[in-house]
Amino acid sequence: MAKTIEEIHEEILENTLEKGTYTKLYSFKHIINGLAVSTTPSQAKKLKNAKGVKAVEEDKGVKLMTTYTPDFLELPPQVWPKISNQGDRRAGEDIVIGFVDTGINPTHPSFAALDLTNPYSTNLSHLNFSGDCETGPLFPVGSCNGKIISARFFSAGARASVAFNGSLNILSPFDASGHGSHVASIAAGNSGVPVIVDGFSYGRASGMAPRARIAVYKAIYPSIGTLVDVIAAIDQAIIDGVDVLTLSVGPDKPPVDKPTVLGIFDLAMLLARKAGVIVVQAAGNHGPFPSSVVSYSPWVIGVAAGSTDRSYPASLILDGGQTIQGVGLSGPTLGAPFVRHRLVLAKDAVRTNGSVPRTLTGDVEECQRPDNFDPTKVLGSLVICTFSEGFFNQISTIRAITQTATTLGFMGFILIANPNFGDYVAEPTIFSSPGILIPRVLDSQLILRYYEEKTYRDKGGMVTKFGAQARIGEGRNSVFAGDAPVVSRFSSRGPAVIDANQNLLDVLKPDILAPGHQIWGAWSLPSAFDPTFTAGRSFAILSGTSMAAPHIVGIAALIKQINPSWTPAMIASAISTTATGYDSSGEVLSAESYEIGELFPSNHFDHGAGHVNPARAIDPGLVLPTGFKDYISFLCSLPNINPVTVRSATGAWCTTKLSHPANLNHPSVTISALKGSLVLRRSFQNVSNKTERYIGSVLPPNGTSVRLSPPWFTITAHRIQDVDIEFNVTEVLNQFTFGEIVLTGSLNHIVRIPLTVKTIPV
């Protein structure tokens, strides 16, 4: 009788490792033939050389990488009605989205199934999905309700780690942190859910695909996240039959001893794609540094983060009537708009030892500890704290300021910029009591000038009378202004690399830009990651590529609903080729850079193909179909990867090899080393039901000439047209330059292919 895969795994371990030196965590039997083991480095070395073992990869751990965005993306008027005349009541219906994350809060209204006029069917036989609802602490029977149709948790890797905290890490699908609930609500949260925080209404929230079903795969815990748990979760999601897979988690750095595209995380995503699953991944939060993306592979949609035109300005009004703009989601100070309150600079309120002031330390001016202050001076006052070395070194926190303010009864706090450290980045944060961040040095100097004019001191510099007064205005009202989107500073940038030595990969990353800055979403009351600001609240406003990815997930679900026969590559192509490279004013998309307030024209390494345009993505005209065999041919064409390595990693033989890695039929072209000339081919399929004529035009990257053959073509419904793209070096620049191919159709379809080329000497 033939041995099972699991029996073979056990045999390898027993024959290779000493008894008692290891713990088997998982046997992967579906998308990957492998196992996860907790053992020592020396035993891992033995395993690497064992018969039947092709590769060993160390678990490096993983990291976690909306009231307005549906309107910003024009989903209600442009997309939802195309699905049904009932709009959001059918948008995403019967599409199953899998979330590999921190779990979900099953009692949140974003995931309720209580709409009696539009109930979720509990008969799932038509979905081609087979999940399971695991129960446990805070996740009782009934948590899977028709909206949430499956919930599992994976913890073997986490529990094998010394970092695992048994009291903090809830062993059930329940979301103890809030991140997983936030991500799920952006992609598939119910429509029209009121966002009320501390009694204030911020509008109504909706997911991109509000009628999609949710399948939960919890693999990240508040104290730890391991790659083996994430792989186990992906494995199970594929077996269960999700339509779309959401990964706002992932390795924080490339694998050390193998190509990025052959790391176990990327292999799992490749085999998910083979199974017909659309995979969407957060690009990472290490921008604006070049080559900081942690999304590498062409078979996954890597998402960058940008802003919308919504902001939450706050204001500080000085006694003289001057208003200074800042940031902070808090209500006004007591008695607004008529009453002003005493201003006290933190270092002027330091507690004394007898008659001698205590030695000033950094955490005094940063308001980090209540015991630094004289309670009588700060009680009922607006206290000015200063952004100093502690914040610069990420030791001090705004959380500590709020704790100090609460303990000592501040009327409110003001965190001003410090000339020694320059302007700082301020994000809207929900403060339970009045608070405001003043991130610009010029504004801070103005406040201090006014303060000193009104403050009386003795000859020794001690304050004898505090005369300055101010109030904090309402900071919770939104304003819609300015050009958007802008690529966020934190959003990771390309070019993608093939290995830890930073050798470049001929694949454009990130793939696409979506809203990821200041996004409202569902939250979980324990809020284990950030208990001070969000504990006890049902919604949070966050920024990150983790927030951008579920926007693309929901949009992909809508495209899948409208076009059920489309493959993942066709859907990814539709999203990419219809993206826009321009902002709301018609200018080239801008990107935040290293200097605060500094914007530059963005390029493909900042935003991929551009900002997602859902209204066009549901009807792209042409798509570029690509299958699993094409990805294998791509891997086989990469330099320094031999066929045996590809076979060991993927289980597939190198039967064909691309003439160049950039010859993959992908909706972008990236050539990291163009010498002389190169001819590539792209194959376009007409996915409309009509014959259409397309005329091609090219904006060539600097240092190149680009010719299309044929330059125009007529294509009938569902047929495929090949187009050759000939690149010639006209000038060696030794740096990346950017252009695009635009195919303009007679029925108003426009197909854009980004070109990213680095010319080098022959």
Salt bridges, closest charged atoms under 4 A:
GLU6 OE2 - LYS24 NZ 3.31
GLU6 OE1 - LYS29 NZ 3.75
GLU10 OE2 - LYS24 NZ 3.06
GLU11 OE1 - LYS3 NZ 2.41
GLU18 OE2 - LYS46 NZ 3.02
GLU57 OE1 - LYS258 NZ 3.39
GLU58 OE1 - LYS60 NZ 3.35
GLU93 OE1 - ARG90 NH1 3.08
GLU93 OE1 - ARG211 NE 3.25
ASP94 OD1 - HIS126 NE2 3.18
ASP94 OD1 - ARG213 NH2 3.79
ASP101 OD1 - HIS179 ND1 2.67
ASP198 OD2 - ARG537 NH2 2.61
ASP240 OD2 - ARG152 NE 2.98
ASP252 OD2 - LYS63 NZ 3.40
ASP252 OD1 - HIS286 NE2 2.98
ASP257 OD2 - LYS48 NZ 3.78
ASP319 OD1 - ARG340 NE 3.80
ASP348 OD2 - ARG457 NH2 2.85
ASP363 OD2 - ARG369 NE 2.75
ASP371 OD1 - ARG369 NH1 3.00
GLU427 OE2 - HIS517 NE2 2.86
ASP443 OD2 - ARG440 NH1 3.31
GLU452 OE2 - ARG457 NH2 2.97
GLU474 OE2 - ARG476 NE 2.69
ASP511 OD1 - LYS509 NZ 2.53
ASP511 OD2 - HIS666 NE2 3.91
ASP530 OD1 - ARG399 NH2 2.93
GLU592 OE1 - ARG489 NH1 3.84
ASP606 OD1 - ARG493 NH1 3.12
ASP619 OD1 - HIS749 NE2 3.03
GLU692 OE1 - HIS749 ND1 2.71
ASP722 OD2 - ARG681 NH1 3.72
ASP724 OD1 - ARG681 NE 2.78
GLU726 OE1 - ARG707 NH2 2.94
GLU740 OE1 - ARG752 NH2 2.64
